[in-house]
Amino acid sequence: MRRVVPQLIQFGAVVRPSLNITLAPESIASQLRVKGGALVQAVEENSAAQRAGLLPTRRGLGGIVTGDVIVGLGDEPVRSPAELNELVELRGIGETVVLHVVRGVGGDAQEQLLDIEVCLESAEKGPQ
């Protein structure tokens, strides 16, 4: 109520924070040998996530290249797309969050653990 009522008064609608990314369903992530976390399927063009360097799943010469796998947000672990969505919901638009990301899952490249700062935007910009 404390969050919703002021938004209804100010904007006439509830405005939700978002990374403006699309997360792959767990069944797809599993097929791509991603165990746990939230696999980034797509990144909204011109979003803060794109500017921060978050990588989506894409086609490469050798087939599908997995995108970044978000395994944490701030001090909280992320074990599934649902957990990531819940953690984002607890924050506000304009808040900068640190995503703990595994890059290079399931490929020939060495996996890297990266911390990527992203400013949360309005969910109206794109899907999550």
DSSP file (Angstrom, degrees, kcal/mol; ACC not computed):
  #  RESIDUE AA STRUCTURE BP1 BP2  ACC     N-H-->O    O-->H-N    N-H-->O    O-->H-N    TCO  KAPPA ALPHA  PHI   PSI    X-CA   Y-CA   Z-CA
    1    1 A M     >        0   0    0      0, 0.0     4,-2.3     0, 0.0     0, 0.0   0.000 360.0 360.0 360.0 -42.6    0.0    0.0    0.0
    2    2 A R  T  4  +     0   0    0      1,-0.2     0, 0.0     2,-0.2     0, 0.0   0.815 360.0  35.6 -62.4 -29.2    2.8    2.4    0.9
    3    3 A R  T  > S+     0   0    0      2,-0.1     4,-1.0     3,-0.1    -1,-0.2   0.840 119.3  47.9 -90.1 -37.4    4.3    2.0   -2.5
    4    4 A V  H  > S+     0   0    0      2,-0.2     4,-2.5     1,-0.2     5,-0.2   0.923 104.5  55.2 -75.1 -46.6    1.2    1.7   -4.6
    5    5 A V  H  X S+     0   0    0     -4,-2.3     4,-2.3     1,-0.2     5,-0.2   0.920 107.6  48.2 -59.3 -48.7   -1.0    4.6   -3.4
    6    6 A P  H  > S+     0   0    0      0, 0.0     4,-2.7     0, 0.0    -1,-0.2   0.881 112.6  50.6 -60.3 -34.6    1.6    7.3   -4.0
    7    7 A Q  H  X>S+     0   0    0     -4,-1.0     4,-3.3     2,-0.2     5,-0.9   0.903 108.9  50.8 -68.2 -40.2    2.2    5.9   -7.5
    8    8 A L  H  X5S+     0   0    0     -4,-2.5     4,-1.0     4,-0.2    -1,-0.2   0.906 114.1  45.1 -62.6 -40.3   -1.6    5.9   -8.2
    9    9 A I  H  <5S+     0   0    0     -4,-2.3    -2,-0.2    -5,-0.2    -1,-0.2   0.930 121.7  36.9 -67.6 -45.8   -1.8    9.5   -7.1
   10   10 A Q  H  <5S+     0   0    0     -4,-2.7    -2,-0.2    -5,-0.2    -3,-0.2   0.917 136.1  15.5 -75.8 -44.5    1.3   10.7   -9.0
   11   11 A F  H  <5S-     0   0    0     -4,-3.3    -3,-0.2     2,-0.3    -2,-0.2   0.599  91.0-122.7-109.6 -14.5    1.1    8.6  -12.2
   12   12 A G  S  <<S+     0   0    0     -4,-1.0     2,-0.3    -5,-0.9    -4,-0.2   0.554  90.1  54.0  79.0   6.6   -2.5    7.2  -12.3
   13   13 A A  S    S-     0   0    0     -6,-0.8     2,-0.5    -9,-0.1    -2,-0.3  -0.972  96.3 -89.9-160.1 164.4   -1.1    3.7  -12.4
   14   14 A V        -     0   0    0     -2,-0.3     2,-0.6    -3,-0.1   -10,-0.1  -0.748  38.6-154.6 -83.6 126.4    1.3    1.4  -10.6
   15   15 A V        -     0   0    0     -2,-0.5    78,-0.2   -11,-0.1    -8,-0.0  -0.911  10.3-158.1-106.2 120.9    4.8    1.9  -12.1
   16   16 A R        -     0   0    0     -2,-0.6   107,-2.6    76,-0.1   108,-0.3  -0.776  16.2-118.6-104.5 142.4    7.0   -1.2  -11.6
   17   17 A P  E     +A  122   0A   0      0, 0.0     2,-0.3     0, 0.0   105,-0.2  -0.457  39.4 175.5 -73.7 150.6   10.8   -1.3  -11.6
   18   18 A S  E     -A  121   0A   0    103,-2.2   103,-2.7    -2,-0.1   110,-0.1  -0.994  44.6-142.3-153.4 153.1   12.4   -3.4  -14.3
   19   19 A L        -     0   0    0     -2,-0.3    30,-0.5   101,-0.2    25,-0.1   0.550  48.2-129.7 -85.6 -12.1   15.8   -4.4  -15.8
   20   20 A N        +     0   0    0      1,-0.3    24,-2.3   106,-0.2     2,-0.3   0.932  66.3 121.1  56.4  50.3   14.1   -4.3  -19.2
   21   21 A I  E     -B   43   0B   0     22,-0.2     2,-0.5   105,-0.1    -1,-0.3  -0.893  62.0-125.8-129.6 162.1   15.3   -7.7  -20.2
   22   22 A T  E     -B   42   0B   0     20,-2.8    19,-2.9    -2,-0.3    20,-1.7  -0.957  23.5-146.7-109.0 130.6   13.6  -11.0  -21.1
   23   23 A L  E     -B   40   0B   0     -2,-0.5    17,-0.2   105,-0.4     3,-0.1  -0.785  18.1-117.4 -97.8 139.7   14.5  -14.0  -19.1
   24   24 A A        -     0   0    0     15,-2.8    15,-0.3    -2,-0.4    -1,-0.0  -0.476  36.0-102.7 -70.8 141.6   14.6  -17.5  -20.7
   25   25 A P    >>  -     0   0    0      0, 0.0     4,-2.3     0, 0.0     3,-0.6  -0.315  32.4-113.5 -58.4 149.9   12.1  -20.0  -19.3
   26   26 A E  H 3> S+     0   0    0      1,-0.2     4,-2.4     2,-0.2     5,-0.2   0.826 116.4  59.1 -58.5 -32.3   13.8  -22.5  -16.9
   27   27 A S  H 3> S+     0   0    0      2,-0.2     4,-1.6     1,-0.2    -1,-0.2   0.898 108.5  44.0 -64.8 -39.8   13.1  -25.3  -19.4
   28   28 A I  H <> S+     0   0    0     -3,-0.6     4,-1.4     2,-0.2    -2,-0.2   0.923 112.4  52.2 -68.6 -45.4   15.1  -23.5  -22.2
   29   29 A A  H  <>S+     0   0    0     -4,-2.3     5,-2.7     1,-0.2     3,-0.3   0.905 108.1  52.2 -58.0 -42.0   17.9  -22.6  -19.8
   30   30 A S  H ><5S+     0   0    0     -4,-2.4     3,-1.7     1,-0.2    -1,-0.2   0.900 105.8  53.4 -62.0 -41.5   18.2  -26.3  -18.8
   31   31 A Q  H 3<5S+     0   0    0     -4,-1.6    -1,-0.2     1,-0.3    -2,-0.2   0.796 107.2  52.8 -62.7 -28.0   18.4  -27.3  -22.4
   32   32 A L  T 3<5S-     0   0    0     -4,-1.4    -1,-0.3    -3,-0.3    -2,-0.2   0.218 123.0-107.8 -92.9  14.6   21.3  -24.9  -22.8
   33   33 A R  T < 5 +     0   0    0     -3,-1.7     2,-0.6     1,-0.2    -3,-0.2   0.787  69.6 147.5  65.2  32.3   23.1  -26.5  -19.8
   34   34 A V      < -     0   0    0     -5,-2.7     2,-0.7    -6,-0.1    -1,-0.2  -0.884  29.5-165.4 -97.6 120.2   22.4  -23.5  -17.5
   35   35 A K        -     0   0    0     -2,-0.6    -5,-0.0    -3,-0.1    -9,-0.0  -0.900  55.0 -21.5-111.2 106.4   21.9  -24.7  -13.9
   36   36 A G  S    S+     0   0    0     -2,-0.7    44,-0.2     1,-0.2    43,-0.2   0.010  96.5  67.7  83.3 166.9   20.4  -22.1  -11.6
   37   37 A G  S    S-     0   0    0     34,-0.1     2,-0.5    42,-0.1    34,-0.2  -0.291  90.2 -67.0  79.9-169.3   20.2  -18.4  -11.9
   38   38 A A  E     -C   70   0C   0     32,-1.8    32,-2.7    42,-0.2     2,-0.4  -0.964  43.3-142.5-126.7 111.9   18.3  -16.4  -14.5
   39   39 A L  E     -C   69   0C   0     -2,-0.5   -15,-2.8   -15,-0.3     2,-0.6  -0.599  16.7-129.3 -77.9 126.5   19.4  -16.7  -18.2
   40   40 A V  E     +B   23   0B   0     28,-2.9    17,-0.8    -2,-0.4    27,-0.4  -0.664  29.8 174.8 -77.6 117.1   19.1  -13.5  -20.1
   41   41 A Q  E     -     0   0B   0    -19,-2.9    16,-0.3    -2,-0.6     2,-0.3   0.861  65.8  -0.3 -89.2 -42.7   17.2  -14.2  -23.3
   42   42 A A  E     -B   22   0B   0    -20,-1.7   -20,-2.8    14,-0.2     2,-0.5  -0.990  57.8-145.2-148.3 152.5   17.0  -10.7  -24.7
   43   43 A V  E     -B   21   0B   0     -2,-0.3   -22,-0.2   -22,-0.2   -23,-0.1  -0.987  31.8-114.6-122.3 125.5   18.0   -7.2  -23.7
   44   44 A E    >   -     0   0    0    -24,-2.3     3,-1.5    -2,-0.5     6,-0.4  -0.331  38.6-107.4 -59.4 132.1   15.7   -4.2  -24.6
   45   45 A E  T 3  S+     0   0    0      1,-0.3    -1,-0.1     5,-0.1     3,-0.1  -0.347 100.3  10.9 -62.6 140.3   17.4   -1.9  -27.1
   46   46 A N  T 3  S+     0   0    0      1,-0.2    -1,-0.3    -3,-0.1     2,-0.2   0.684  98.5 136.3  63.6  21.9   18.5    1.4  -25.6
   47   47 A S  S <> S-     0   0    0     -3,-1.5     4,-2.3   -27,-0.1    -1,-0.2  -0.495  71.4-110.8 -92.3 166.4   17.9    0.2  -22.1
   48   48 A A  H  > S+     0   0    0      1,-0.2     4,-2.0     2,-0.2     5,-0.1   0.857 119.7  57.7 -62.1 -35.0   20.1    0.7  -19.0
   49   49 A A  H  >>S+     0   0    0    -30,-0.5     5,-2.3     2,-0.2     4,-0.6   0.898 107.3  46.7 -63.6 -40.8   20.8   -3.1  -19.1
   50   50 A Q  H >45S+     0   0    0     -6,-0.4     3,-1.0     1,-0.2    -2,-0.2   0.927 112.3  49.7 -66.3 -44.4   22.1   -2.8  -22.7
   51   51 A R  H 3<5S+     0   0    0     -4,-2.3    -2,-0.2     1,-0.3    -1,-0.2   0.821 107.4  55.5 -64.1 -30.3   24.3    0.2  -21.8
   52   52 A A  H 3<5S-     0   0    0     -4,-2.0    -1,-0.3    -5,-0.2    -2,-0.2   0.645 120.7-109.6 -77.3 -14.5   25.7   -1.7  -18.8
   53   53 A G  T <<5 +     0   0    0     -3,-1.0     2,-0.2    -4,-0.6    -3,-0.2   0.632  55.3 164.8  98.6  15.1   26.8   -4.5  -21.2
   54   54 A L      < -     0   0    0     -5,-2.3    -1,-0.3     1,-0.1   -11,-0.0  -0.486  30.3-138.6 -65.7 131.6   24.4   -7.3  -20.2
   55   55 A L        -     0   0    0     -2,-0.2    13,-2.6   -13,-0.0   -15,-0.2  -0.803  10.6-147.8-101.9 132.0   24.6   -9.9  -23.0
   56   56 A P        -     0   0    0      0, 0.0     2,-0.2     0, 0.0   -15,-0.2  -0.413  32.5 -90.6 -85.9 167.1   21.5  -11.7  -24.4
   57   57 A T        +     0   0    0    -17,-0.8     2,-0.3   -16,-0.3     9,-0.2  -0.591  60.9 165.5 -71.7 139.8   21.3  -15.3  -25.7
   58   58 A R  E     -G   65   0D   0      7,-2.4     7,-3.8    -2,-0.2     2,-0.4  -0.935  39.9 -90.8-152.2 169.5   22.1  -15.2  -29.4
   59   59 A R  E     +G   64   0D   0     -2,-0.3     5,-0.2     5,-0.2     2,-0.2  -0.750  42.5 179.6 -89.0 134.2   22.9  -17.3  -32.5
   60   60 A G  E >   -G   63   0D   0      3,-4.1     3,-1.3    -2,-0.4     5,-0.0  -0.628  47.3 -88.5-119.7-177.1   26.6  -17.7  -33.3
   61   61 A L  T 3  S+     0   0    0      1,-0.3     3,-0.1    -2,-0.2    -2,-0.0   0.844 128.5  44.1 -62.7 -33.7   28.5  -19.6  -36.0
   62   62 A G  T 3  S-     0   0    0      1,-0.3     2,-0.3     0, 0.0    -1,-0.3   0.308 126.2 -88.6 -95.3   9.4   28.5  -22.8  -33.9
   63   63 A G  E <  S+G   60   0D   0     -3,-1.3    -3,-4.1     2,-0.0     2,-0.3  -0.916  84.3   3.6 123.1-150.4   24.9  -22.5  -32.8
   64   64 A I  E     -G   59   0D   0     -2,-0.3     2,-0.6    -5,-0.2    -5,-0.2  -0.582  57.3-155.7 -80.1 131.9   23.2  -20.8  -29.8
   65   65 A V  E     -G   58   0D   0     -7,-3.8    -7,-2.4    -2,-0.3    41,-0.1  -0.935  21.9-125.1-106.6 120.7   25.5  -18.8  -27.5
   66   66 A T        -     0   0    0     -2,-0.6    38,-0.3    39,-0.4     3,-0.1  -0.344  21.6-135.2 -66.7 144.8   24.1  -18.4  -24.0
   67   67 A G        -     0   0    0    -27,-0.4    38,-0.4     1,-0.2    37,-0.2  -0.079  46.7 -53.2 -80.8-170.8   23.6  -15.0  -22.7
   68   68 A D        -     0   0    0    -13,-2.6   -28,-2.9    35,-0.1     2,-0.6  -0.346  48.9-141.4 -64.8 147.4   24.6  -13.8  -19.2
   69   69 A V  E     -CD  39 102C   0     33,-2.4    33,-2.8   -30,-0.2     2,-0.6  -0.964  10.7-143.1-113.7 116.1   23.2  -15.8  -16.3
   70   70 A I  E     +CD  38 101C   0    -32,-2.7   -32,-1.8    -2,-0.6    31,-0.2  -0.697  28.2 166.8 -82.6 118.4   22.3  -13.6  -13.4
   71   71 A V  E     +     0   0C   0     29,-3.1     7,-2.6    -2,-0.6     2,-0.3   0.416  61.8  16.1-112.7  -2.6   23.1  -15.5  -10.1
   72   72 A G  E     -ED  77 100C   0     28,-1.2    28,-2.7     5,-0.3     2,-0.4  -0.973  49.3-155.3-165.9 153.8   22.8  -12.6   -7.6
   73   73 A L  E >  S-ED  76  99C   0      3,-2.6     3,-2.0    -2,-0.3     2,-0.2  -0.949  74.8 -46.9-133.9 112.3   21.4   -9.1   -7.1
   74   74 A G  T 3  S-     0   0    0     24,-3.1    23,-0.0    -2,-0.4    26,-0.0  -0.475 124.5 -19.7  62.4-128.5   23.2   -7.2   -4.4
   75   75 A D  T 3  S+     0   0    0     -2,-0.2    -1,-0.3    -3,-0.1     0, 0.0   0.419 120.6  93.9 -89.4   0.8   23.7   -9.4   -1.4
   76   76 A E  E <  S-E   73   0C   0     -3,-2.0    -3,-2.6     1,-0.0     2,-0.1  -0.784  72.0-129.0-101.2 135.4   20.9  -11.8   -2.5
   77   77 A P  E     -E   72   0C   0      0, 0.0     2,-0.5     0, 0.0    -5,-0.3  -0.460  14.5-146.0 -73.8 153.6   21.4  -15.0   -4.5
   78   78 A V        +     0   0    0     -7,-2.6   -40,-0.1    -2,-0.1   -41,-0.1  -0.979  26.6 164.4-122.2 116.2   19.3  -15.6   -7.6
   79   79 A R        +     0   0    0     -2,-0.5    -1,-0.1     1,-0.2   -42,-0.1   0.528  67.0  11.7-106.5 -10.6   18.4  -19.2   -8.3
   80   80 A S  S  > S-     0   0    0    -44,-0.2     4,-1.9     1,-0.1   -42,-0.2  -0.978  77.9-102.0-158.4 163.6   15.6  -18.7  -10.8
   81   81 A P  H  > S+     0   0    0      0, 0.0     4,-2.5     0, 0.0     5,-0.2   0.886 120.6  56.7 -58.8 -38.0   13.9  -16.1  -13.0
   82   82 A A  H  > S+     0   0    0      1,-0.2     4,-2.2     2,-0.2     5,-0.2   0.906 105.3  50.6 -62.2 -41.3   11.1  -15.8  -10.4
   83   83 A E  H  > S+     0   0    0      2,-0.2     4,-2.2     1,-0.2    -1,-0.2   0.910 109.9  50.2 -63.2 -41.6   13.6  -15.0   -7.7
   84   84 A L  H  X S+     0   0    0     -4,-1.9     4,-2.4     1,-0.2     5,-0.2   0.937 110.0  50.1 -61.8 -45.7   15.2  -12.3   -9.8
   85   85 A N  H  X S+     0   0    0     -4,-2.5     4,-2.1     1,-0.2    -1,-0.2   0.897 110.3  50.8 -60.1 -40.5   11.8  -10.8  -10.6
   86   86 A E  H  X S+     0   0    0     -4,-2.2     4,-0.9     1,-0.2    -1,-0.2   0.908 110.6  48.7 -63.4 -42.6   10.9  -10.8   -6.8
   87   87 A L  H  < S+     0   0    0     -4,-2.2     3,-0.4     1,-0.2     4,-0.2   0.884 110.9  49.6 -66.4 -38.6   14.1   -9.0   -5.9
   88   88 A V  H >< S+     0   0    0     -4,-2.4     3,-1.9     1,-0.2    -1,-0.2   0.898 104.6  59.5 -65.8 -40.0   13.7   -6.3   -8.6
   89   89 A E  H 3< S+     0   0    0     -4,-2.1    -1,-0.2     1,-0.3    -2,-0.2   0.779  98.0  60.3 -58.9 -27.7   10.1   -5.7   -7.4
   90   90 A L  T 3< S+     0   0    0     -4,-0.9    -1,-0.3    -3,-0.4    -2,-0.2   0.546 100.3  69.4 -78.8  -6.8   11.4   -4.8   -4.0
   91   91 A R  S <  S-     0   0    0     -3,-1.9     2,-0.3    -4,-0.2     6,-0.0  -0.470  80.2-112.9-106.9 178.1   13.5   -1.9   -5.4
   92   92 A G    >   -     0   0    0     -2,-0.2     3,-2.0   -76,-0.1    28,-0.3  -0.784  32.2 -92.6-115.5 156.9   12.6    1.4   -6.9
   93   93 A I  T 3  S+     0   0    0     -2,-0.3    28,-0.2     1,-0.3     3,-0.1  -0.426 114.6  27.0 -61.7 134.8   12.8    3.0  -10.4
   94   94 A G  T 3  S+     0   0    0     26,-2.7     2,-0.3     1,-0.3    -1,-0.3   0.264  89.9 129.2  92.6 -10.7   16.1    4.9  -10.7
   95   95 A E    <   -     0   0    0     -3,-2.0    25,-3.0    24,-0.1     2,-0.5  -0.597  55.9-134.2 -78.2 136.5   17.8    2.7   -8.1
   96   96 A T  E     - F   0 119C   0     -2,-0.3     2,-0.3    23,-0.3    23,-0.3  -0.799  25.8-171.6 -91.9 129.5   21.2    1.2   -9.2
   97   97 A V  E     - F   0 118C   0     21,-3.0    21,-2.6    -2,-0.5     2,-0.6  -0.866  21.6-128.4-119.3 154.3   21.6   -2.5   -8.5
   98   98 A V  E     - F   0 117C   0     -2,-0.3   -24,-3.1    19,-0.2     2,-0.5  -0.911  22.0-159.0-103.0 118.9   24.7   -4.8   -8.8
   99   99 A L  E     -DF  73 116C   0     17,-3.1    17,-2.7    -2,-0.6     2,-0.7  -0.836   9.8-144.6 -96.0 132.2   24.0   -7.9  -10.7
  100  100 A H  E     -DF  72 115C   0    -28,-2.7   -29,-3.1    -2,-0.5   -28,-1.2  -0.885  31.2-174.1 -95.0 118.4   26.3  -10.9  -10.2
  101  101 A V  E     -DF  70 114C   0     13,-3.2    13,-3.2    -2,-0.7     2,-0.5  -0.912  26.6-149.2-124.8 137.8   26.6  -12.5  -13.6
  102  102 A V  E     -DF  69 113C   0    -33,-2.8   -33,-2.4    -2,-0.4     2,-0.4  -0.939  22.3-166.8-102.7 125.7   28.2  -15.6  -15.0
  103  103 A R  E     + F   0 112C   0      9,-2.7     9,-2.4    -2,-0.5   -35,-0.1  -0.917  62.9  31.0-114.2 137.7   29.3  -15.1  -18.6
  104  104 A G  S >  S+     0   0    0     -2,-0.4     3,-0.9   -38,-0.3     2,-0.3   0.747  71.6 169.0  93.1  25.7   30.3  -17.9  -20.9
  105  105 A V  T 3   +     0   0    0    -38,-0.4   -39,-0.4    -3,-0.3    -1,-0.2  -0.537  67.9   2.1 -74.1 132.8   28.1  -20.7  -19.6
  106  106 A G  T 3  S+     0   0    0     -2,-0.3    -1,-0.2     1,-0.2     2,-0.1   0.463 110.1 102.8  76.6   1.2   27.9  -23.9  -21.7
  107  107 A G  S <  S-     0   0    0     -3,-0.9    -1,-0.2     2,-0.2     4,-0.1  -0.364  86.7-100.5-105.5-173.1   30.4  -22.6  -24.3
  108  108 A D  S    S+     0   0    0     -2,-0.1     3,-0.1    -3,-0.1    -2,-0.1   0.703  93.9  91.7 -80.0 -21.1   34.0  -23.2  -25.2
  109  109 A A  S    S-     0   0    0      1,-0.1    -2,-0.2    -4,-0.1     2,-0.2  -0.336  90.4 -95.2 -75.1 156.3   35.1  -20.0  -23.5
  110  110 A Q        -     0   0    0      1,-0.1    -1,-0.1    -5,-0.1     2,-0.1  -0.503  44.3-111.4 -68.1 134.2   36.1  -19.8  -19.8
  111  111 A E        -     0   0    0     -2,-0.2     2,-0.4    -4,-0.1    -7,-0.2  -0.437  34.4-160.5 -66.8 142.3   33.3  -18.8  -17.5
  112  112 A Q  E     -F  103   0C   0     -9,-2.4    -9,-2.7    -2,-0.1     2,-0.6  -0.965  13.2-143.2-124.3 141.9   33.7  -15.4  -15.9
  113  113 A L  E     +F  102   0C   0     -2,-0.4     2,-0.3   -11,-0.2   -11,-0.2  -0.937  31.0 178.4-103.3 120.5   32.0  -14.0  -12.8
  114  114 A L  E     -F  101   0C   0    -13,-3.2   -13,-3.2    -2,-0.6     2,-0.5  -0.882  28.5-141.2-122.9 151.2   31.2  -10.3  -13.3
  115  115 A D  E     -F  100   0C   0     -2,-0.3     2,-0.5   -15,-0.2   -15,-0.2  -0.970  25.0-173.9-108.4 122.6   29.5   -7.6  -11.3
  116  116 A I  E     -F   99   0C   0    -17,-2.7   -17,-3.1    -2,-0.5     2,-0.4  -0.973  15.8-143.7-122.7 124.2   27.4   -5.3  -13.5
  117  117 A E  E     +F   98   0C   0     -2,-0.5     2,-0.4   -19,-0.2   -19,-0.2  -0.739  23.8 177.7 -87.8 130.4   25.7   -2.2  -12.3
  118  118 A V  E     -F   97   0C   0    -21,-2.6   -21,-3.0    -2,-0.4     2,-0.5  -0.998  25.8-134.7-134.7 136.2   22.3   -1.4  -13.8
  119  119 A C  E     -F   96   0C   0     -2,-0.4   -23,-0.3   -23,-0.3   -71,-0.2  -0.791  30.5-121.3 -88.7 126.9   19.9    1.4  -13.1
  120  120 A L        -     0   0    0    -25,-3.0   -26,-2.7    -2,-0.5     2,-0.2  -0.453  33.3-168.9 -70.4 139.3   16.3    0.1  -12.8
  121  121 A E  E     -A   18   0A   0   -103,-2.7  -103,-2.2   -28,-0.2     2,-0.2  -0.592  34.3 -69.6-117.7 178.9   13.9    1.6  -15.2
  122  122 A S  E >   -A   17   0A   0   -105,-0.2     3,-1.5    -2,-0.2     4,-0.3  -0.486  36.8-131.4 -70.1 141.4   10.1    1.6  -15.6
  123  123 A A  G >  S+     0   0    0   -107,-2.6     3,-0.9     1,-0.3    -1,-0.1   0.679 101.5  75.8 -67.6 -16.4    8.6   -1.7  -16.6
  124  124 A E  G 3  S+     0   0    0   -108,-0.3    -1,-0.3     1,-0.2    -2,-0.0   0.682  80.2  71.8 -68.8 -16.1    6.7    0.1  -19.3
  125  125 A K  G <  S-     0   0    0     -3,-1.5    -1,-0.2     1,-0.2    -2,-0.2   0.847 117.4 -39.5 -68.2 -34.8    9.9    0.4  -21.4
  126  126 A G  S <  S-     0   0    0     -3,-0.9  -106,-0.2    -4,-0.3    -1,-0.2  -0.975  75.4 -57.4-175.2-179.1    9.8   -3.3  -22.2
  127  127 A P              0   0    0      0, 0.0   -83,-0.2     0, 0.0  -106,-0.1  -0.307 360.0 360.0 -76.9 159.2    9.2   -6.9  -21.0
  128  128 A Q              0   0    0   -108,-0.2  -105,-0.4  -106,-0.1  -106,-0.1   0.291 360.0 360.0-125.8 360.0   10.9   -8.6  -18.1
